[in-house]
Amino acid sequence: MSAASSDNLSKHPFSFKKEERLKSKKLIQELFSEGSSFYLYPFKVIWAVQSNSSDSVSKHKILISVPKRKFKRAVDRNSVKRRVREAYRLNKAIISPEEVNKTFHIAYIYTADKILPQSVISKKLIATLGRLKQNLDN
């Protein structure tokens, strides 16, 4: 099955599959308790390198969070998450698993008070991915 999955990734390099999403409560708890973090407006990025790579399909998983405290309406929170997800999907090749050779998890916490345009979110997310790649290379 992994051969078919990697074949699908080569056909669709900009896909964002279910396996790339961080959903496990245990893994999320681990990420927040043991992960390293940095801040680059409008994101707080928490990341951790995982020692056991049980999932061979996807080398890295991400979590996108938009606080209810800043955006009361679910429509607004979902809109921001959609924009961040799209920016990540188009630019995830910056930290491609083949290049980094590590399994890691990332949490993006959106900290801005207003919904920023897609171009700004994309530009800032590219900057966070570049910084993350530097941290992973060290």
N, C-alpha and C positions, 0 to 999 in steps of 0.2 A: 504494500500500500504506500510505503514511503516513496517508491520510485514514481508512482502515479502522481503523488502529491508534489514532488519536486518537478515533475513534468508540467503540472498545472502552473507552478510558479514561474517557469520559464515562458510559458505562453502568456501569462498575465502578470507582468512584473509589478503592476500597480494595484494588485488586489489587496484586500484586507480581510483575511480569513478569520473564522471563528477561533481557530487555534492560536491566533496572535493576540487574542484578548485575554487579559488577566481577570479571571472570575473566581478563582478559588479563595475562600475566606482565609484559609491557612497561609497560602502564599502571599496574600495581601497583608496579613498581619506580620508575616516575616519581613516583607519589604519595608513596612513602616517602622518596625522595631530595629532592624539591623542595617537598613539601607543608608547610603550617603545621599546628600542633597545639595542642590545649589539653586539660586534664584536668578531668573532672567525674565524681567517683565514681559509679558503678563503671566509667566508660568513659574511655579515652584516645581522643580523636577526632583523626584526621589528615585534612585536607581540602586540596584544591587546585582552583583554577579552571583549566579547560582552555582553551587558546587556539583549537585547531581543533575545531569541532563537526561531526565527520563523521557522527555518529549523530543524526539528526533525530527519531527515535522517542522516545528517552528523553534528557532533558536532564541527568540526573544518575544516577550509578551508585554503589552502595555495596558495601562488603566488611565482613563480620562475622568477627572472629577471636576464638577462645577458646584461650588458651595451654595446651598439653599439660602444662607445668610445674605449673600450678595445679590442673588437672583431669585426672588420669591416665586415667580411664575415658572412653571415647568416648561412652558413653551420656550422661554428665554434660555433656560438651562440646556434644553435639548438642542436649540439652535447653536449655542456655543460649542457643545460637544460634537455636533455634526461638522462644524467648521474646523475644529481641531483634528478630528478624525480624518477629514479630507486632506488637510495639510500634511498629516503624518503619512497617509496612504501614498501621496504623490512624492514624498521626499524620504521615505524610509530606506532607500538604497544607500544613503549616506553612511548608515551603520549596518551595512549588509552583514549577515552572519558569516558568510564565507571569508570576508575580510577581517572581521574581528576575532573569530574563532572562540568565542565565549558565549555562554548562555546567560542572559540577563533579563531582568524585569524592570520596567520603567513606569512610574506614576506621574502623570501631568496634572497638576492642580492649577486651575485657572484662577488668577487672583485679581484681575482687573474688575473695576466697578461697573463698567459698561461693556456692551458687545462691540468688539473691535471689528473693522472690516477684514474680509478674508485675506486680502493681500498682506496686511500687517501681521495677522496670526501666522500666516505661512512663512513670512520673513523671520519672525521671532522663533518659530518652531525649527526652522533650518539652523538658526544660530544655536539653539539648545542641542540639536543633534550633533553639530560640529563640536561643541564643548564636551558632550557625552562621549564622542569618539576619542577625543584627546584623553579623557579620564580613563577610558577602557584600554587605550594603548599603553598607558603607564603602568 
